[in-house]
Amino acid sequence: VQLQASGGGLVQAGGSLRLSCAASGRTFYVMGWFRQAPGKEREFVAALSTSTGSTSYGDSVKGRFTISGDNAKNTVFLQVNSLKPEDTAVYYCAATSVRTVIYRTSRGYEHWGQGTLVTVSS
C-alpha cells in the first residue's frame, strides 16, 4: 500500500494550490487529508467517501477547500483556495480500506502518505 501526496508549495495569502494523493495497493473506502502545523496537533481537513461521494470538512476550511476524487486512478485531490498564513502546515493524505464511513479523527485511517508542505506567506 502506498499513498503519494504532492502539490504543496509556497504561496501568498489569498492564493490557491491543488494537492493530489495517488493511492495504490488496494481499494480504499474513504480518503482524506489532515494537516499538522509546527507545535500543533494533527487536524482533520477533509475526507471523501469513494463509494458514495459524500464529503466532510474541518470547520476551519469549509467554503475554501474542496475535496474530490478520481476512482479510476485511485486519486484524491484537495483544491485549497483563499489560503491564509494559518493554513501553513504539512498536509497528509490518509486512507482506509476497512472503514466505510468518514472519520474526522486520525484513528479512522490506517494508511498514511508522507505529507506535502504548504507554506502561506502574508
C-alpha positions, 0 to 999 in steps of 0.5 A: 500500500502506498499513498503519494501526496504532492502539490504543496508549495509556497504561496501568498495569502489569498492564493490557491494550490491543488494537492493530489494523493495517488493511492495504490495497493488496494481499494480504499473506502474513504480518503482524506487529508489532515494537516499538522502545523509546527507545535500543533496537533494533527487536524482533520481537513477533509475526507471523501467517501469513494463509494458514495461521494459524500464529503466532510470538512474541518470547520476551519476550511469549509467554503475554501477547500474542496475535496474530490476524487478520481476512482479510476486512478485511485486519486484524491485531490484537495483544491485549497483556495483563499489560503491564509498564513494559518493554513501553513502546515504539512498536509497528509493524505490518509486512507482506509480500506476497512472503514466505510464511513468518514472519520474526522479523527486520525484513528479512522485511517490506517494508511498514511502518505508522507505529507506535502508542505504548504507554506502561506506567506502574508 
